Amino acid sequence: MEAPPPTEEVDTNDDLQISPEMPARTLIGGEMVIEVAIYNATDSSVPAGRLRAQVSTRRTGEASVPEIAPDQEVNVVVVIPASGSKDVKDLQDQIRYTFHRSYYCQKIPMVVFAGKLSGYNPRNEDVPHYNILLFGLAGAAKSSFVNSATTCLSETSKVVHCAAVGGSSSHVSSKLARYILPGVKVALWDTWGLTMNTYQDGIMSCILEGQLPSNWDMTMTYDANNNVLEQHQSSRDSRIPHAVLFFITHSALDAQDQTEMIARNYRTVQHLTPLVLITKVDEVDSDIRDHPLDPSPTCHAIRRKAADVLKTSIQHVHLLVNYQSEHHKNFEIDRGIYKILELVVGYAVRNYHQASSRPSPVSSPSAKPTPAPKRPATAPTLHF
């Protein structure tokens, strides 16, 4: 990792104010173009010089600044050249500006580096977003991930809460809820938590085929609302998942009945190469909240155990650190969340284009959705 810019104290002139705009979205390691205003609040001219913008000890941009008259402001554009690294672990969260003996440190949020995600687009009017299915254990922080991902990609400095979270039954998701992430063509689909009593009726097959609309209550009888589902058949392509995030808690790996259920349900989505997220690992290693991408040997052991249980590569198993009690963005948490988003959206793009290149089966326009087995429960009214 490149070293951050130096932070030692320098002589400053409070009357010379450096005010950079926030850089536009760029690629990780990409060129950064920044407009900077410099205001001279003194009663004497400031001589011409060079404005220096430093991201790291090896990545610096400069711009020529003309003489600035008293009580005047000039605007210049500084270009910080691209670096060779495209790894999110190498990112720095600040730019240090120096002009004569004045300086200013600008904090840079993770969203500035989301240019790669912003560039993905299905370019299909029937499929406006890449769909990421959130599937896994009840209470494994799926809804918390929705909030963390939205926070990571939002322009605000505060933590965003768009999905209800919590451990009680009143907070466990029972609806198939869609959340469109800001600034990208990506939709997260939050699902009913996996337990011994859920997903017993083939409902996952309906989700994977795009049959169930957003806000479908996953606790209700399928057949009683078959007419409503038929109304949404023409738009099912817009709901078919292109990738899966599979959520499990670290503690579930120690319970045999849990691991058997986890492995069985993992196989139902394995054709989409799920990215496995192990949650609540800060219960065994609190330091991971400060360094989500630099886990301890204990956390590595948990990853290996999950890979063994699911019979998958450890490269597909990652540790998830969500926002919890934080009120403002944290660059390290955003760094870890972005890494997960970058990987799973990459899978979604690949799966979508592979599926698009295969010939589609011929179907009748009047074809009805594949019915799931009946359940004895009485169906409530659907609301869309």
C-alpha positions as CSV (number, residue, x, y, z in Angstrom):
1,M,0.0,0.0,0.0
2,E,1.3,3.4,-0.9
3,A,2.1,5.7,2.0
4,P,-0.4,8.6,2.7
5,P,0.7,12.2,2.3
6,P,2.7,13.5,5.2
7,T,0.7,15.1,8.0
8,E,3.5,17.1,9.8
9,E,2.6,20.7,10.7
10,V,3.6,23.5,8.4
11,D,3.3,27.2,8.7
12,T,-0.1,28.4,7.5
13,N,-1.6,31.7,6.5
14,D,-5.3,31.7,7.6
15,D,-6.0,34.5,5.2
16,L,-5.1,32.3,2.2
17,Q,-8.0,29.9,1.8
18,I,-7.8,26.8,-0.3
19,S,-11.2,25.3,-1.2
20,P,-11.3,22.3,-3.5
21,E,-14.4,20.8,-5.1
22,M,-15.1,17.2,-4.5
23,P,-13.6,15.1,-7.3
24,A,-16.0,13.5,-9.8
25,R,-16.4,9.7,-9.7
26,T,-13.4,8.0,-11.0
27,L,-11.9,4.5,-11.2
28,I,-9.8,3.1,-8.4
29,G,-6.3,4.3,-9.4
30,G,-7.8,6.5,-12.1
31,E,-7.0,10.1,-13.0
32,M,-8.5,12.7,-10.7
33,V,-9.5,16.2,-12.0
34,I,-10.3,18.7,-9.3
35,E,-11.2,22.4,-9.5
36,V,-9.7,24.4,-6.6
37,A,-10.6,27.9,-5.5
38,I,-7.9,30.0,-3.7
39,Y,-9.0,33.2,-2.0
40,N,-6.7,35.9,-0.8
41,A,-8.3,37.7,2.2
42,T,-5.2,39.9,2.9
43,D,-4.6,43.5,1.8
44,S,-1.5,42.5,-0.2
45,S,-1.0,40.5,-3.3
46,V,0.0,36.8,-3.2
47,P,2.7,36.0,-5.7
48,A,2.2,33.4,-8.4
49,G,3.2,29.8,-7.5
50,R,2.4,26.1,-7.8
51,L,-0.5,24.4,-6.2
52,R,0.4,20.9,-5.2
53,A,-2.2,18.1,-4.6
54,Q,-0.9,15.0,-3.0
55,V,-2.7,11.7,-2.6
56,S,0.3,9.6,-1.6
57,T,4.0,10.0,-1.5
58,R,4.2,8.8,-5.1
59,R,1.0,10.3,-6.5
60,T,1.0,14.1,-6.9
61,G,-0.5,16.7,-9.2
62,E,0.4,20.3,-9.7
63,A,-1.2,23.4,-11.2
64,S,0.1,26.9,-11.9
65,V,-1.5,29.7,-9.9
66,P,-1.3,33.3,-11.1
67,E,-0.7,36.2,-8.7
68,I,-3.8,36.8,-6.6
69,A,-4.7,40.4,-5.8
70,P,-6.1,41.4,-2.4
71,D,-9.6,40.2,-1.6
72,Q,-9.7,38.2,-4.9
73,E,-10.2,34.5,-5.7
74,V,-8.7,32.5,-8.5
75,N,-9.8,29.0,-9.7
76,V,-7.4,26.5,-11.1
77,V,-7.8,22.9,-12.2
78,V,-5.3,20.3,-10.8
79,V,-4.9,16.9,-12.4
80,I,-3.7,14.0,-10.2
81,P,-2.4,11.3,-12.7
82,A,-3.6,7.7,-12.6
83,S,-1.7,5.2,-10.5
84,G,-0.8,1.7,-11.4
85,S,-2.8,0.1,-8.6
86,K,-6.5,-0.8,-9.0
87,D,-6.8,-2.4,-5.6
88,V,-9.3,-0.9,-3.2
89,K,-6.8,-1.7,-0.4
90,D,-4.4,0.9,-1.8
91,L,-6.8,3.8,-1.7
92,Q,-6.1,6.8,0.5
93,D,-8.9,8.8,2.1
94,Q,-7.5,12.3,1.8
95,I,-5.9,14.8,-0.6
96,R,-3.4,17.3,0.8
97,Y,-3.2,20.7,-1.0
98,T,-0.2,23.0,-0.5
99,F,0.2,26.5,-1.9
100,H,3.2,28.6,-0.7
101,R,3.0,27.9,3.1
102,S,-0.7,27.3,3.3
103,Y,-2.2,23.8,3.2
104,Y,-5.6,22.1,3.3
105,C,-6.5,18.4,3.8
106,Q,-9.6,17.2,2.0
107,K,-11.3,14.0,3.1
108,I,-12.4,11.8,0.1
109,P,-15.4,9.5,0.5
110,M,-15.3,6.0,-1.0
111,V,-18.1,6.9,-3.5
112,V,-15.6,9.1,-5.4
113,F,-13.8,5.8,-6.5
114,A,-17.0,4.1,-7.6
115,G,-16.5,4.9,-11.3
116,K,-16.2,1.2,-12.3
117,L,-19.6,0.4,-10.8
118,S,-21.2,3.5,-12.3
119,G,-20.0,2.3,-15.8
120,Y,-21.9,-1.0,-15.7
121,N,-25.2,-0.9,-17.6
122,P,-27.3,-3.8,-18.9
123,R,-28.4,-1.5,-21.8
124,N,-31.7,-3.3,-22.1
125,E,-35.0,-1.6,-21.6
126,D,-36.5,-4.8,-20.1
127,V,-33.6,-5.2,-17.7
128,P,-32.9,-1.7,-16.2
129,H,-30.6,-3.0,-13.4
130,Y,-28.3,-5.9,-12.5
131,N,-30.2,-7.7,-9.8
132,I,-28.3,-9.0,-6.7
133,L,-30.2,-11.5,-4.6
134,L,-29.6,-11.3,-0.8
135,F,-30.2,-14.8,0.5
136,G,-29.2,-16.5,3.8
137,L,-29.9,-17.0,7.4
138,A,-32.5,-15.1,9.3
139,G,-30.7,-12.5,11.4
140,A,-27.5,-12.6,9.3
141,A,-27.6,-8.9,8.6
142,K,-28.9,-8.9,5.0
143,S,-31.0,-5.7,5.6
144,S,-28.0,-4.1,7.4
145,F,-26.0,-4.8,4.2
146,V,-28.6,-2.9,2.2
147,N,-28.1,0.1,4.5
148,S,-24.3,-0.2,4.4
149,A,-24.2,-0.5,0.6
150,T,-26.5,2.5,0.2
151,T,-24.3,4.5,2.6
152,C,-21.1,3.5,0.7
153,L,-22.5,4.8,-2.6
154,S,-24.4,7.8,-1.4
155,E,-23.2,11.4,-1.7
156,T,-24.1,12.2,1.9
157,S,-21.6,12.0,4.8
158,K,-24.1,10.3,7.1
159,V,-25.1,6.7,7.5
160,V,-28.3,5.9,5.5
161,H,-31.1,3.8,6.9
162,C,-33.5,2.6,4.1
163,A,-34.1,-0.9,5.3
164,A,-35.5,-1.9,8.7
165,V,-33.0,-3.9,10.7
166,G,-32.9,-5.7,14.1
167,G,-32.9,-9.1,15.7
168,S,-36.6,-9.3,16.7
169,S,-39.3,-11.0,14.7
170,S,-40.8,-7.6,13.9
171,H,-37.7,-6.6,12.0
172,V,-36.9,-9.8,10.2
173,S,-37.7,-9.3,6.5
174,S,-40.7,-11.2,5.2
175,K,-41.2,-9.3,2.0
176,L,-39.2,-9.5,-1.2
177,A,-38.0,-6.0,-1.2
178,R,-36.0,-4.2,-3.9
179,Y,-33.5,-1.4,-3.2
180,I,-31.9,0.5,-6.1
181,L,-28.4,1.6,-5.1
182,P,-27.6,5.3,-5.7
183,G,-25.6,6.2,-8.8
184,V,-25.4,2.7,-10.3
185,K,-27.5,0.3,-12.3
186,V,-27.7,-2.2,-9.5
187,A,-30.7,-3.4,-7.4
188,L,-30.4,-5.4,-4.2
189,W,-33.3,-7.8,-3.5
190,D,-33.7,-8.5,0.2
191,T,-35.4,-11.8,1.1
192,W,-37.0,-13.7,3.9
193,G,-34.5,-15.1,6.3
194,L,-33.6,-18.7,6.0
195,T,-34.7,-21.0,8.9
196,M,-35.8,-24.6,9.3
197,N,-39.4,-23.5,8.4
198,T,-38.9,-21.2,5.5
199,Y,-38.3,-21.9,1.8
200,Q,-40.1,-25.3,2.1
201,D,-42.5,-24.8,-0.8
202,G,-40.4,-24.0,-3.9
203,I,-40.6,-20.3,-3.5
204,M,-36.9,-19.9,-4.2
205,S,-37.4,-21.3,-7.7
206,C,-40.1,-18.6,-8.2
207,I,-37.6,-15.9,-7.1
208,L,-34.9,-17.2,-9.4
209,E,-37.3,-17.2,-12.3
210,G,-38.3,-13.6,-11.6
211,Q,-41.9,-14.5,-11.0
212,L,-42.4,-12.7,-7.7
213,P,-42.8,-8.9,-7.8
214,S,-41.2,-6.5,-5.4
215,N,-43.1,-6.3,-2.1
216,W,-44.4,-9.8,-2.4
217,D,-45.1,-11.1,1.1
218,M,-43.2,-14.3,1.3
219,T,-45.4,-15.7,4.1
220,M,-48.6,-15.8,2.0
221,T,-50.2,-18.4,-0.2
222,Y,-49.0,-18.4,-3.8
223,D,-52.1,-19.8,-5.5
224,A,-54.6,-17.4,-3.9
225,N,-52.7,-14.5,-5.7
226,N,-52.0,-16.3,-8.9
227,N,-54.0,-13.7,-10.9
228,V,-51.8,-10.9,-9.5
229,L,-48.7,-12.8,-10.5
230,E,-49.9,-13.3,-14.0
231,Q,-50.2,-9.5,-14.4
232,H,-46.5,-9.2,-13.7
233,Q,-45.3,-12.0,-16.1
234,S,-44.3,-9.6,-18.9
235,S,-41.8,-7.9,-16.6
236,R,-40.2,-11.0,-15.0
237,D,-36.9,-10.5,-16.9
238,S,-36.4,-7.3,-14.9
239,R,-36.5,-9.3,-11.7
240,I,-34.4,-12.4,-12.5
241,P,-31.3,-12.4,-10.2
242,H,-27.9,-12.1,-11.9
243,A,-25.8,-12.8,-8.8
244,V,-26.3,-13.8,-5.2
245,L,-24.9,-12.7,-1.9
246,F,-25.3,-15.7,0.5
247,F,-25.3,-14.6,4.2
248,I,-24.3,-16.8,7.2
249,T,-23.3,-16.0,10.7
250,H,-19.9,-17.2,12.0
251,S,-21.7,-19.0,14.9
252,A,-23.9,-21.0,12.5
253,L,-20.8,-22.9,11.3
254,D,-20.6,-24.6,14.7
255,A,-24.1,-26.1,14.7
256,Q,-24.5,-29.3,12.6
257,D,-28.2,-28.8,11.9
258,Q,-27.5,-25.3,10.8
259,T,-24.6,-26.2,8.5
260,E,-26.7,-29.0,6.8
261,M,-29.5,-26.5,6.1
262,I,-27.0,-23.8,5.0
263,A,-25.3,-26.2,2.5
264,R,-28.6,-27.5,1.2
265,N,-29.9,-24.1,0.4
266,Y,-26.6,-22.8,-0.9
267,R,-26.8,-25.5,-3.6
268,T,-30.1,-24.0,-4.9
269,V,-28.3,-20.8,-6.0
270,Q,-24.8,-22.3,-6.7
271,H,-25.3,-22.0,-10.5
272,L,-24.9,-18.2,-10.0
273,T,-21.5,-18.5,-8.2
274,P,-22.7,-16.9,-4.9
275,L,-20.4,-14.7,-3.0
276,V,-20.6,-15.9,0.6
277,L,-20.6,-13.3,3.3
278,I,-19.8,-14.3,6.9
279,T,-21.4,-11.8,9.3
280,K,-21.0,-10.8,13.0
281,V,-17.3,-11.7,13.0
282,D,-16.6,-8.7,15.2
283,E,-18.1,-10.8,18.0
284,V,-14.9,-12.9,17.9
285,D,-12.5,-10.2,16.6
286,S,-13.4,-6.6,17.4
287,D,-10.4,-5.3,15.6
288,I,-11.9,-6.2,12.2
289,R,-14.2,-3.2,12.4
290,D,-11.1,-1.0,12.0
291,H,-9.6,-3.1,9.2
292,P,-12.2,-5.1,7.4
293,L,-9.8,-6.1,4.6
294,D,-7.0,-7.1,6.9
295,P,-8.5,-9.9,9.0
296,S,-6.8,-11.8,11.8
297,P,-5.8,-15.5,11.6
298,T,-9.0,-16.3,13.6
299,C,-11.1,-14.7,10.9
300,H,-9.2,-16.5,8.2
301,A,-10.0,-19.8,10.0
302,I,-13.7,-18.9,9.9
303,R,-13.5,-18.3,6.1
304,R,-11.8,-21.7,5.7
305,K,-14.5,-23.4,7.7
306,A,-17.3,-21.8,5.7
307,A,-15.6,-22.9,2.4
308,D,-15.4,-26.5,3.7
309,V,-19.0,-26.5,4.7
310,L,-20.2,-25.2,1.4
311,K,-17.6,-27.0,-0.7
312,T,-16.6,-23.9,-2.4
313,S,-13.4,-22.0,-3.0
314,I,-12.2,-19.8,-0.1
315,Q,-11.9,-17.0,-2.8
316,H,-15.7,-16.9,-2.8
317,V,-16.0,-16.4,1.0
318,H,-15.6,-13.0,2.5
319,L,-16.1,-11.3,5.9
320,L,-18.7,-8.6,6.1
321,V,-18.5,-5.6,8.4
322,N,-21.7,-3.5,8.3
323,Y,-22.5,-0.2,9.8
324,Q,-24.0,-0.6,13.3
325,S,-24.1,2.4,15.7
326,E,-22.1,4.8,13.5
327,H,-23.8,8.0,12.5
328,H,-21.3,9.2,9.9
329,K,-19.4,7.4,7.1
330,N,-16.3,5.5,7.9
331,F,-13.8,5.0,5.1
332,E,-12.6,1.6,6.3
333,I,-16.1,0.2,6.5
334,D,-16.9,1.7,3.1
335,R,-13.7,0.2,1.7
336,G,-14.8,-3.3,2.7
337,I,-18.4,-2.8,1.5
338,Y,-17.1,-1.5,-1.9
339,K,-14.9,-4.5,-2.3
340,I,-17.9,-6.8,-1.9
341,L,-20.0,-4.7,-4.3
342,E,-17.2,-4.7,-6.9
343,L,-16.9,-8.5,-6.8
344,V,-20.7,-9.3,-6.8
345,V,-21.5,-6.8,-9.5
346,G,-18.7,-8.3,-11.6
347,Y,-20.3,-11.7,-11.2
348,A,-23.7,-10.2,-12.1
349,V,-22.4,-8.6,-15.3
350,R,-20.7,-11.9,-16.4
351,N,-23.8,-14.0,-15.6
352,Y,-26.2,-11.6,-17.3
353,H,-24.2,-11.5,-20.6
354,Q,-23.6,-15.3,-20.5
355,A,-27.4,-15.8,-20.1
356,S,-28.1,-13.2,-22.8
357,S,-25.9,-15.0,-25.3
358,R,-27.8,-18.3,-24.9
359,P,-30.9,-18.9,-27.0
360,S,-34.1,-18.4,-25.0
361,P,-36.7,-21.2,-24.9
362,V,-39.8,-20.5,-26.9
363,S,-42.8,-19.8,-24.6
364,S,-46.4,-18.9,-25.2
365,P,-47.5,-15.3,-24.4
366,S,-50.3,-16.8,-22.4
367,A,-48.1,-19.1,-20.4
368,K,-48.8,-19.0,-16.7
369,P,-46.2,-18.9,-13.9
370,T,-45.0,-22.2,-12.6
371,P,-47.1,-22.7,-9.5
372,A,-45.5,-23.4,-6.2
373,P,-47.0,-26.1,-3.9
374,K,-50.0,-24.9,-2.0
375,R,-49.9,-23.8,1.6
376,P,-52.8,-23.9,3.9
377,A,-52.4,-20.3,5.1
378,T,-54.9,-17.7,4.2
379,A,-53.4,-15.1,1.8
380,P,-53.5,-11.4,2.7
381,T,-54.1,-8.8,0.1
382,L,-51.1,-7.8,-2.1
383,H,-50.0,-4.2,-2.2
384,F,-47.6,-2.9,-4.9
